[in-house]
Amino acid sequence: MQLRSKQIVYLAALVSAAAVFACGAATGETGKEAKGKKATGAADSTAAAVIGDKTITLAELDAKAAGPLVKVRQDEYEARRQVLESLINDEVMAKEAAATKKTKEELTKSEITDKAPDPAQADVDAFYEANKARFGAQTKEQLAPQITAMLKNQKMADVQRAYFKSLRDKYGVKTMLEPPRVQVAQDDDPAKGPAKAPITIVEFSDYQCPYCSRAETTVTDVLKKYGDKIRLVYRDYPLSFHQNANVAAQASECADEQGKFWEMHGAMFANQSKLASTDLVETAATIGLEKDKFKACLDSGKYKDEVQKDFEDGQKAGVTGTPTFFINGIPMVGARDVNSFAEIIDSELERGK
């Protein structure tokens, strides 16, 4: 069976968290981008329209259009960044070719193609088992060629990324293209990692959103990969059409009272079918919380305002779906893969040198 590239792309899109999978928020939510291009700040009183004695300012306009504006600015930056990356890679490859007396094609073969190993059968088997629920009636034998090719492409991409990074370091590349950023308050929400870490990730998430649950594994892998370079701040953004999301968010705060926020956090994402109040009380007991104290906290609704504050701060930052991450203020929407995080994080670390 001859493989077509579109088959590989389809398979990757079907199983990869790199696709933008997010639970969508209702339309009409308000917010504002607190930091961005000139003439879009909250203090901009330039008139956008005048109706009699009423003036609508650019600040008010940007506040209402925060979500779409964040996306437009991010898309503009992304288009520039991709072209810039290509230009930089071409230039450092040309320098390396001249230094080594080799052609670009020879360097590509020796440093990238030849160094990307074929995936082991165990890797193919493991990939199929982890994702077979999404493959429908297709068997492992039918999908093995596509899976092998996709894993090979992933390994090739990893090798290529590492090689170009080594060339960038060798030839002193420093990028000054500044991404659009949104000023996002961390509040006093639960966090992991040093307060002075060079990278802060603020996550707005929903305990009932399936894509938020999927993103948990990726976030854990990112924290392992970068260690003390990352500070993760978790903030609630319960969507109105998720019946139990708000009470689950309050439950995490009640668990935090007893020093077990992250344990409750993990337990709720691990079993999203058990997010009703009665289920949450039982979950609290299984992770070692004082059951009666937790129930009293949850029943009181004492953290409703705290959850609402998180939600409103998310709106102000332009959040329109979950999960949404702000990496040093750079927005990234959806359940993405580790490489999607790494592209931004590595760029930020390079920029901060």
Summary of the structure (lengths in Angstrom):
residues: 353
radius of gyration: 23.3
end to end distance: 49.2
largest distance: 73.8
contacts: 1041
relative contact order: 0.15
helix: 56%
strand: 11%
